Amino acid sequence: MPDHVHLLLSLDGCGKAVWEYVGTWKGLWTRRLARKKGGPFWQRTFYDHWIRSREGREYAAYIVGNPVRKGLVRDWREYPFTRAHIELL
């Protein structure tokens, strides 16, 4: 999304806490985006929510549906920044 990011992660067996993973991810993107835009782009904090496996599909559908609801694309598969695993949906 142009103004926010949703990540739906499964961290089983990765050996990192959520805040470590998010920090690494934000750091990588900060370096990439700094070349193009400059300036800060992230809030200092983030909101996280633990999802039970039975809720996963609902959250995944909500996340990939964001660009459709905002009128950016007609189908979520058209949005270039979606990296969804089809089996979740």
Jmol script that loads the backbone (N, CA, C; Angstrom):
load data "model"
ATOM      1  N   MET A   1       0.845  -1.173   0.000  1.00  0.00           N
ATOM      2  CA  MET A   1       0.000   0.000   0.000  1.00  0.00           C
ATOM      3  C   MET A   1       0.890   1.235   0.000  1.00  0.00           C
ATOM      4  N   PRO A   2       0.428   2.302  -0.593  1.00  0.00           N
ATOM      5  CA  PRO A   2       1.255   3.513  -0.631  1.00  0.00           C
ATOM      6  C   PRO A   2       1.544   4.112   0.744  1.00  0.00           C
ATOM      7  N   ASP A   3       0.667   3.860   1.721  1.00  0.00           N
ATOM      8  CA  ASP A   3       0.845   4.524   3.012  1.00  0.00           C
ATOM      9  C   ASP A   3       1.039   3.589   4.197  1.00  0.00           C
ATOM     10  N   HIS A   4       1.060   2.272   3.967  1.00  0.00           N
ATOM     11  CA  HIS A   4       1.308   1.337   5.059  1.00  0.00           C
ATOM     12  C   HIS A   4       1.652  -0.050   4.527  1.00  0.00           C
ATOM     13  N   VAL A   5       2.114  -0.899   5.424  1.00  0.00           N
ATOM     14  CA  VAL A   5       2.534  -2.250   5.058  1.00  0.00           C
ATOM     15  C   VAL A   5       1.853  -3.243   5.985  1.00  0.00           C
ATOM     16  N   HIS A   6       1.414  -4.355   5.421  1.00  0.00           N
ATOM     17  CA  HIS A   6       0.917  -5.482   6.207  1.00  0.00           C
ATOM     18  C   HIS A   6       1.853  -6.656   5.962  1.00  0.00           C
ATOM     19  N   LEU A   7       2.249  -7.324   7.014  1.00  0.00           N
ATOM     20  CA  LEU A   7       3.013  -8.559   6.883  1.00  0.00           C
ATOM     21  C   LEU A   7       2.273  -9.649   7.647  1.00  0.00           C
ATOM     22  N   LEU A   8       2.066 -10.765   7.014  1.00  0.00           N
ATOM     23  CA  LEU A   8       1.498 -11.923   7.676  1.00  0.00           C
ATOM     24  C   LEU A   8       2.602 -12.972   7.656  1.00  0.00           C
ATOM     25  N   LEU A   9       3.183 -13.230   8.821  1.00  0.00           N
ATOM     26  CA  LEU A   9       4.374 -14.057   8.907  1.00  0.00           C
ATOM     27  C   LEU A   9       4.128 -15.318   9.705  1.00  0.00           C
ATOM     28  N   SER A  10       4.820 -16.354   9.337  1.00  0.00           N
ATOM     29  CA  SER A  10       4.911 -17.550  10.162  1.00  0.00           C
ATOM     30  C   SER A  10       6.370 -17.669  10.549  1.00  0.00           C
ATOM     31  N   LEU A  11       6.658 -17.495  11.823  1.00  0.00           N
ATOM     32  CA  LEU A  11       8.042 -17.479  12.281  1.00  0.00           C
ATOM     33  C   LEU A  11       8.466 -18.787  12.930  1.00  0.00           C
ATOM     34  N   ASP A  12       7.686 -19.825  12.747  1.00  0.00           N
ATOM     35  CA  ASP A  12       8.037 -21.131  13.309  1.00  0.00           C
ATOM     36  C   ASP A  12       9.416 -21.569  12.834  1.00  0.00           C
ATOM     37  N   GLY A  13      10.297 -21.809  13.777  1.00  0.00           N
ATOM     38  CA  GLY A  13      11.613 -22.346  13.452  1.00  0.00           C
ATOM     39  C   GLY A  13      12.612 -21.367  12.887  1.00  0.00           C
ATOM     40  N   CYS A  14      12.271 -20.081  12.777  1.00  0.00           N
ATOM     41  CA  CYS A  14      13.236 -19.138  12.200  1.00  0.00           C
ATOM     42  C   CYS A  14      14.235 -18.643  13.244  1.00  0.00           C
ATOM     43  N   GLY A  15      13.923 -18.833  14.532  1.00  0.00           N
ATOM     44  CA  GLY A  15      14.857 -18.444  15.581  1.00  0.00           C
ATOM     45  C   GLY A  15      14.867 -16.972  15.918  1.00  0.00           C
ATOM     46  N   LYS A  16      13.936 -16.197  15.394  1.00  0.00           N
ATOM     47  CA  LYS A  16      13.874 -14.763  15.675  1.00  0.00           C
ATOM     48  C   LYS A  16      12.545 -14.410  16.317  1.00  0.00           C
ATOM     49  N   ALA A  17      12.575 -13.377  17.150  1.00  0.00           N
ATOM     50  CA  ALA A  17      11.343 -12.815  17.696  1.00  0.00           C
ATOM     51  C   ALA A  17      10.737 -11.904  16.637  1.00  0.00           C
ATOM     52  N   VAL A  18       9.462 -11.596  16.781  1.00  0.00           N
ATOM     53  CA  VAL A  18       8.780 -10.742  15.799  1.00  0.00           C
ATOM     54  C   VAL A  18       9.503  -9.409  15.638  1.00  0.00           C
ATOM     55  N   TRP A  19       9.858  -8.766  16.746  1.00  0.00           N
ATOM     56  CA  TRP A  19      10.496  -7.449  16.645  1.00  0.00           C
ATOM     57  C   TRP A  19      11.848  -7.541  15.944  1.00  0.00           C
ATOM     58  N   GLU A  20      12.578  -8.654  16.087  1.00  0.00           N
ATOM     59  CA  GLU A  20      13.857  -8.815  15.388  1.00  0.00           C
ATOM     60  C   GLU A  20      13.624  -8.947  13.880  1.00  0.00           C
ATOM     61  N   TYR A  21      12.639  -9.740  13.512  1.00  0.00           N
ATOM     62  CA  TYR A  21      12.340  -9.933  12.101  1.00  0.00           C
ATOM     63  C   TYR A  21      11.885  -8.625  11.465  1.00  0.00           C
ATOM     64  N   VAL A  22      10.974  -7.921  12.124  1.00  0.00           N
ATOM     65  CA  VAL A  22      10.467  -6.659  11.585  1.00  0.00           C
ATOM     66  C   VAL A  22      11.603  -5.635  11.491  1.00  0.00           C
ATOM     67  N   GLY A  23      12.461  -5.575  12.495  1.00  0.00           N
ATOM     68  CA  GLY A  23      13.594  -4.658  12.458  1.00  0.00           C
ATOM     69  C   GLY A  23      14.518  -4.935  11.287  1.00  0.00           C
ATOM     70  N   THR A  24      14.810  -6.203  11.042  1.00  0.00           N
ATOM     71  CA  THR A  24      15.652  -6.579   9.903  1.00  0.00           C
ATOM     72  C   THR A  24      14.978  -6.207   8.592  1.00  0.00           C
ATOM     73  N   TRP A  25      13.690  -6.521   8.478  1.00  0.00           N
ATOM     74  CA  TRP A  25      12.936  -6.227   7.258  1.00  0.00           C
ATOM     75  C   TRP A  25      12.895  -4.726   6.983  1.00  0.00           C
ATOM     76  N   LYS A  26      12.600  -3.939   8.034  1.00  0.00           N
ATOM     77  CA  LYS A  26      12.545  -2.485   7.870  1.00  0.00           C
ATOM     78  C   LYS A  26      13.913  -1.929   7.499  1.00  0.00           C
ATOM     79  N   GLY A  27      14.970  -2.486   8.073  1.00  0.00           N
ATOM     80  CA  GLY A  27      16.319  -2.033   7.743  1.00  0.00           C
ATOM     81  C   GLY A  27      16.667  -2.264   6.285  1.00  0.00           C
ATOM     82  N   LEU A  28      16.320  -3.433   5.776  1.00  0.00           N
ATOM     83  CA  LEU A  28      16.582  -3.724   4.370  1.00  0.00           C
ATOM     84  C   LEU A  28      15.834  -2.759   3.451  1.00  0.00           C
ATOM     85  N   TRP A  29      14.563  -2.537   3.733  1.00  0.00           N
ATOM     86  CA  TRP A  29      13.771  -1.639   2.906  1.00  0.00           C
ATOM     87  C   TRP A  29      14.186  -0.181   3.077  1.00  0.00           C
ATOM     88  N   THR A  30      14.632   0.196   4.252  1.00  0.00           N
ATOM     89  CA  THR A  30      15.102   1.567   4.459  1.00  0.00           C
ATOM     90  C   THR A  30      16.282   1.851   3.546  1.00  0.00           C
ATOM     91  N   ARG A  31      17.224   0.931   3.477  1.00  0.00           N
ATOM     92  CA  ARG A  31      18.382   1.128   2.602  1.00  0.00           C
ATOM     93  C   ARG A  31      17.971   1.212   1.136  1.00  0.00           C
ATOM     94  N   ARG A  32      17.037   0.358   0.728  1.00  0.00           N
ATOM     95  CA  ARG A  32      16.583   0.398  -0.670  1.00  0.00           C
ATOM     96  C   ARG A  32      15.839   1.694  -0.990  1.00  0.00           C
ATOM     97  N   LEU A  33      14.938   2.095  -0.109  1.00  0.00           N
ATOM     98  CA  LEU A  33      14.121   3.280  -0.365  1.00  0.00           C
ATOM     99  C   LEU A  33      14.912   4.572  -0.211  1.00  0.00           C
ATOM    100  N   ALA A  34      15.935   4.577   0.636  1.00  0.00           N
ATOM    101  CA  ALA A  34      16.731   5.786   0.846  1.00  0.00           C
ATOM    102  C   ALA A  34      17.397   6.224  -0.449  1.00  0.00           C
ATOM    103  N   ARG A  35      17.743   5.276  -1.281  1.00  0.00           N
ATOM    104  CA  ARG A  35      18.348   5.609  -2.568  1.00  0.00           C
ATOM    105  C   ARG A  35      17.375   6.369  -3.462  1.00  0.00           C
ATOM    106  N   LYS A  36      16.088   6.079  -3.327  1.00  0.00           N
ATOM    107  CA  LYS A  36      15.078   6.684  -4.191  1.00  0.00           C
ATOM    108  C   LYS A  36      14.432   7.919  -3.593  1.00  0.00           C
ATOM    109  N   LYS A  37      14.109   7.881  -2.307  1.00  0.00           N
ATOM    110  CA  LYS A  37      13.275   8.930  -1.728  1.00  0.00           C
ATOM    111  C   LYS A  37      13.989   9.792  -0.710  1.00  0.00           C
ATOM    112  N   GLY A  38      14.878   9.203   0.060  1.00  0.00           N
ATOM    113  CA  GLY A  38      15.508   9.936   1.151  1.00  0.00           C
ATOM    114  C   GLY A  38      14.517  10.207   2.271  1.00  0.00           C
ATOM    115  N   GLY A  39      15.010  10.531   3.434  1.00  0.00           N
ATOM    116  CA  GLY A  39      14.149  10.867   4.561  1.00  0.00           C
ATOM    117  C   GLY A  39      13.561   9.652   5.248  1.00  0.00           C
ATOM    118  N   PRO A  40      12.932   9.871   6.394  1.00  0.00           N
ATOM    119  CA  PRO A  40      12.352   8.744   7.139  1.00  0.00           C
ATOM    120  C   PRO A  40      11.037   8.280   6.512  1.00  0.00           C
ATOM    121  N   PHE A  41      10.794   6.979   6.572  1.00  0.00           N
ATOM    122  CA  PHE A  41       9.523   6.467   6.064  1.00  0.00           C
ATOM    123  C   PHE A  41       8.817   5.569   7.045  1.00  0.00           C
ATOM    124  N   TRP A  42       9.413   5.207   8.155  1.00  0.00           N
ATOM    125  CA  TRP A  42       8.800   4.279   9.091  1.00  0.00           C
ATOM    126  C   TRP A  42       8.416   4.959  10.390  1.00  0.00           C
ATOM    127  N   GLN A  43       7.353   4.495  10.980  1.00  0.00           N
ATOM    128  CA  GLN A  43       7.033   4.867  12.346  1.00  0.00           C
ATOM    129  C   GLN A  43       8.037   4.166  13.245  1.00  0.00           C
ATOM    130  N   ARG A  44       8.223   4.696  14.448  1.00  0.00           N
ATOM    131  CA  ARG A  44       9.147   4.054  15.384  1.00  0.00           C
ATOM    132  C   ARG A  44       8.612   2.713  15.881  1.00  0.00           C
ATOM    133  N   THR A  45       7.318   2.580  15.983  1.00  0.00           N
ATOM    134  CA  THR A  45       6.731   1.351  16.508  1.00  0.00           C
ATOM    135  C   THR A  45       5.897   0.660  15.442  1.00  0.00           C
ATOM    136  N   PHE A  46       5.463  -0.535  15.767  1.00  0.00           N
ATOM    137  CA  PHE A  46       4.571  -1.262  14.869  1.00  0.00           C
ATOM    138  C   PHE A  46       3.547  -1.997  15.711  1.00  0.00           C
ATOM    139  N   TYR A  47       2.485  -2.380  15.080  1.00  0.00           N
ATOM    140  CA  TYR A  47       1.420  -3.118  15.746  1.00  0.00           C
ATOM    141  C   TYR A  47       1.554  -4.575  15.334  1.00  0.00           C
ATOM    142  N   ASP A  48       1.576  -5.455  16.301  1.00  0.00           N
ATOM    143  CA  ASP A  48       1.592  -6.866  15.960  1.00  0.00           C
ATOM    144  C   ASP A  48       0.429  -7.566  16.650  1.00  0.00           C
ATOM    145  N   HIS A  49       0.016  -8.633  16.050  1.00  0.00           N
ATOM    146  CA  HIS A  49      -1.137  -9.388  16.547  1.00  0.00           C
ATOM    147  C   HIS A  49      -0.887 -10.856  16.257  1.00  0.00           C
ATOM    148  N   TRP A  50      -0.968 -11.683  17.275  1.00  0.00           N
ATOM    149  CA  TRP A  50      -0.815 -13.123  17.085  1.00  0.00           C
ATOM    150  C   TRP A  50      -2.088 -13.691  16.473  1.00  0.00           C
ATOM    151  N   ILE A  51      -1.923 -14.503  15.467  1.00  0.00           N
ATOM    152  CA  ILE A  51      -3.070 -15.074  14.764  1.00  0.00           C
ATOM    153  C   ILE A  51      -3.056 -16.586  14.936  1.00  0.00           C
ATOM    154  N   ARG A  52      -4.175 -17.104  15.326  1.00  0.00           N
ATOM    155  CA  ARG A  52      -4.323 -18.560  15.375  1.00  0.00           C
ATOM    156  C   ARG A  52      -4.485 -19.068  13.952  1.00  0.00           C
ATOM    157  N   SER A  53      -4.088 -20.272  13.722  1.00  0.00           N
ATOM    158  CA  SER A  53      -4.107 -20.806  12.352  1.00  0.00           C
ATOM    159  C   SER A  53      -5.490 -20.731  11.720  1.00  0.00           C
ATOM    160  N   ARG A  54      -6.539 -20.898  12.502  1.00  0.00           N
ATOM    161  CA  ARG A  54      -7.883 -20.860  11.906  1.00  0.00           C
ATOM    162  C   ARG A  54      -8.277 -19.447  11.473  1.00  0.00           C
ATOM    163  N   GLU A  55      -7.620 -18.420  12.006  1.00  0.00           N
ATOM    164  CA  GLU A  55      -7.897 -17.032  11.623  1.00  0.00           C
ATOM    165  C   GLU A  55      -7.049 -16.589  10.433  1.00  0.00           C
ATOM    166  N   GLY A  56      -6.029 -17.344  10.101  1.00  0.00           N
ATOM    167  CA  GLY A  56      -5.062 -16.936   9.087  1.00  0.00           C
ATOM    168  C   GLY A  56      -5.654 -16.585   7.739  1.00  0.00           C
ATOM    169  N   ARG A  57      -6.582 -17.383   7.271  1.00  0.00           N
ATOM    170  CA  ARG A  57      -7.186 -17.127   5.957  1.00  0.00           C
ATOM    171  C   ARG A  57      -7.959 -15.811   5.932  1.00  0.00           C
ATOM    172  N   GLU A  58      -8.664 -15.507   7.025  1.00  0.00           N
ATOM    173  CA  GLU A  58      -9.421 -14.253   7.087  1.00  0.00           C
ATOM    174  C   GLU A  58      -8.481 -13.045   7.034  1.00  0.00           C
ATOM    175  N   TYR A  59      -7.403 -13.101   7.789  1.00  0.00           N
ATOM    176  CA  TYR A  59      -6.446 -11.999   7.781  1.00  0.00           C
ATOM    177  C   TYR A  59      -5.734 -11.885   6.440  1.00  0.00           C
ATOM    178  N   ALA A  60      -5.385 -13.017   5.853  1.00  0.00           N
ATOM    179  CA  ALA A  60      -4.737 -12.993   4.540  1.00  0.00           C
ATOM    180  C   ALA A  60      -5.665 -12.367   3.495  1.00  0.00           C
ATOM    181  N   ALA A  61      -6.927 -12.739   3.516  1.00  0.00           N
ATOM    182  CA  ALA A  61      -7.888 -12.170   2.567  1.00  0.00           C
ATOM    183  C   ALA A  61      -8.034 -10.669   2.776  1.00  0.00           C
ATOM    184  N   TYR A  62      -8.063 -10.231   4.034  1.00  0.00           N
ATOM    185  CA  TYR A  62      -8.144  -8.793   4.327  1.00  0.00           C
ATOM    186  C   TYR A  62      -6.913  -8.060   3.787  1.00  0.00           C
ATOM    187  N   ILE A  63      -5.737  -8.623   4.046  1.00  0.00           N
ATOM    188  CA  ILE A  63      -4.494  -7.962   3.629  1.00  0.00           C
ATOM    189  C   ILE A  63      -4.412  -7.841   2.114  1.00  0.00           C
ATOM    190  N   VAL A  64      -4.621  -8.941   1.389  1.00  0.00           N
ATOM    191  CA  VAL A  64      -4.496  -8.868  -0.068  1.00  0.00           C
ATOM    192  C   VAL A  64      -5.643  -8.075  -0.690  1.00  0.00           C
ATOM    193  N   GLY A  65      -6.754  -7.919   0.031  1.00  0.00           N
ATOM    194  CA  GLY A  65      -7.878  -7.132  -0.476  1.00  0.00           C
ATOM    195  C   GLY A  65      -7.705  -5.628  -0.328  1.00  0.00           C
ATOM    196  N   ASN A  66      -6.722  -5.188   0.446  1.00  0.00           N
ATOM    197  CA  ASN A  66      -6.518  -3.752   0.648  1.00  0.00           C
ATOM    198  C   ASN A  66      -6.370  -2.957  -0.647  1.00  0.00           C
ATOM    199  N   PRO A  67      -5.495  -3.350  -1.571  1.00  0.00           N
ATOM    200  CA  PRO A  67      -5.360  -2.568  -2.808  1.00  0.00           C
ATOM    201  C   PRO A  67      -6.634  -2.537  -3.639  1.00  0.00           C
ATOM    202  N   VAL A  68      -7.440  -3.582  -3.545  1.00  0.00           N
ATOM    203  CA  VAL A  68      -8.718  -3.623  -4.267  1.00  0.00           C
ATOM    204  C   VAL A  68      -9.685  -2.626  -3.639  1.00  0.00           C
ATOM    205  N   ARG A  69      -9.793  -2.654  -2.304  1.00  0.00           N
ATOM    206  CA  ARG A  69     -10.693  -1.721  -1.609  1.00  0.00           C
ATOM    207  C   ARG A  69     -10.278  -0.263  -1.826  1.00  0.00           C
ATOM    208  N   LYS A  70      -8.987  -0.011  -1.963  1.00  0.00           N
ATOM    209  CA  LYS A  70      -8.507   1.359  -2.198  1.00  0.00           C
ATOM    210  C   LYS A  70      -8.626   1.780  -3.658  1.00  0.00           C
ATOM    211  N   GLY A  71      -9.035   0.858  -4.538  1.00  0.00           N
ATOM    212  CA  GLY A  71      -9.197   1.181  -5.951  1.00  0.00           C
ATOM    213  C   GLY A  71      -7.895   1.211  -6.730  1.00  0.00           C
ATOM    214  N   LEU A  72      -6.833   0.610  -6.191  1.00  0.00           N
ATOM    215  CA  LEU A  72      -5.544   0.603  -6.879  1.00  0.00           C
ATOM    216  C   LEU A  72      -5.486  -0.452  -7.973  1.00  0.00           C
ATOM    217  N   VAL A  73      -6.203  -1.550  -7.779  1.00  0.00           N
ATOM    218  CA  VAL A  73      -6.281  -2.639  -8.755  1.00  0.00           C
ATOM    219  C   VAL A  73      -7.680  -3.241  -8.692  1.00  0.00           C
ATOM    220  N   ARG A  74      -8.040  -3.996  -9.720  1.00  0.00           N
ATOM    221  CA  ARG A  74      -9.336  -4.681  -9.707  1.00  0.00           C
ATOM    222  C   ARG A  74      -9.248  -6.039  -9.042  1.00  0.00           C
ATOM    223  N   ASP A  75      -8.105  -6.671  -9.146  1.00  0.00           N
ATOM    224  CA  ASP A  75      -7.893  -8.000  -8.580  1.00  0.00           C
ATOM    225  C   ASP A  75      -6.591  -7.952  -7.784  1.00  0.00           C
ATOM    226  N   TRP A  76      -6.565  -8.581  -6.595  1.00  0.00           N
ATOM    227  CA  TRP A  76      -5.392  -8.492  -5.736  1.00  0.00           C
ATOM    228  C   TRP A  76      -4.140  -9.029  -6.410  1.00  0.00           C
ATOM    229  N   ARG A  77      -4.287  -9.958  -7.351  1.00  0.00           N
ATOM    230  CA  ARG A  77      -3.131 -10.533  -8.048  1.00  0.00           C
ATOM    231  C   ARG A  77      -2.435  -9.514  -8.938  1.00  0.00           C
ATOM    232  N   GLU A  78      -3.116  -8.424  -9.271  1.00  0.00           N
ATOM    233  CA  GLU A  78      -2.532  -7.377 -10.121  1.00  0.00           C
ATOM    234  C   GLU A  78      -1.613  -6.440  -9.339  1.00  0.00           C
ATOM    235  N   TYR A  79      -1.739  -6.415  -8.023  1.00  0.00           N
ATOM    236  CA  TYR A  79      -0.950  -5.475  -7.220  1.00  0.00           C
ATOM    237  C   TYR A  79       0.500  -5.954  -7.177  1.00  0.00           C
ATOM    238  N   PRO A  80       1.444  -5.129  -7.642  1.00  0.00           N
ATOM    239  CA  PRO A  80       2.830  -5.596  -7.801  1.00  0.00           C
ATOM    240  C   PRO A  80       3.566  -5.902  -6.503  1.00  0.00           C
ATOM    241  N   PHE A  81       3.072  -5.432  -5.369  1.00  0.00           N
ATOM    242  CA  PHE A  81       3.783  -5.635  -4.113  1.00  0.00           C
ATOM    243  C   PHE A  81       3.201  -6.758  -3.271  1.00  0.00           C
ATOM    244  N   THR A  82       2.236  -7.480  -3.797  1.00  0.00           N
ATOM    245  CA  THR A  82       1.658  -8.609  -3.078  1.00  0.00           C
ATOM    246  C   THR A  82       2.544  -9.825  -3.285  1.00  0.00           C
ATOM    247  N   ARG A  83       2.937 -10.418  -2.185  1.00  0.00           N
ATOM    248  CA  ARG A  83       3.727 -11.644  -2.226  1.00  0.00           C
ATOM    249  C   ARG A  83       2.995 -12.685  -1.390  1.00  0.00           C
ATOM    250  N   ALA A  84       1.835 -13.068  -1.849  1.00  0.00           N
ATOM    251  CA  ALA A  84       0.984 -13.988  -1.094  1.00  0.00           C
ATOM    252  C   ALA A  84       1.165 -15.409  -1.601  1.00  0.00           C
ATOM    253  N   HIS A  85       1.092 -16.325  -0.680  1.00  0.00           N
ATOM    254  CA  HIS A  85       1.071 -17.732  -1.049  1.00  0.00           C
ATOM    255  C   HIS A  85      -0.374 -18.101  -1.338  1.00  0.00           C
ATOM    256  N   ILE A  86      -0.624 -18.528  -2.511  1.00  0.00           N
ATOM    257  CA  ILE A  86      -1.983 -18.792  -2.967  1.00  0.00           C
ATOM    258  C   ILE A  86      -2.712 -19.775  -2.053  1.00  0.00           C
ATOM    259  N   GLU A  87      -2.001 -20.751  -1.504  1.00  0.00           N
ATOM    260  CA  GLU A  87      -2.686 -21.757  -0.684  1.00  0.00           C
ATOM    261  C   GLU A  87      -3.313 -21.168   0.575  1.00  0.00           C
ATOM    262  N   LEU A  88      -2.867 -19.990   1.008  1.00  0.00           N
ATOM    263  CA  LEU A  88      -3.484 -19.341   2.155  1.00  0.00           C
ATOM    264  C   LEU A  88      -4.859 -18.786   1.805  1.00  0.00           C
ATOM    265  N   LEU A  89      -5.067 -18.490   0.571  1.00  0.00           N
ATOM    266  CA  LEU A  89      -6.296 -17.828   0.169  1.00  0.00           C
ATOM    267  C   LEU A  89      -7.242 -18.843  -0.416  1.00  0.00           C
TER     268      LEU A  89
END
end "model"
wireframe off; spacefill off
backbone 0.3
color backbone group
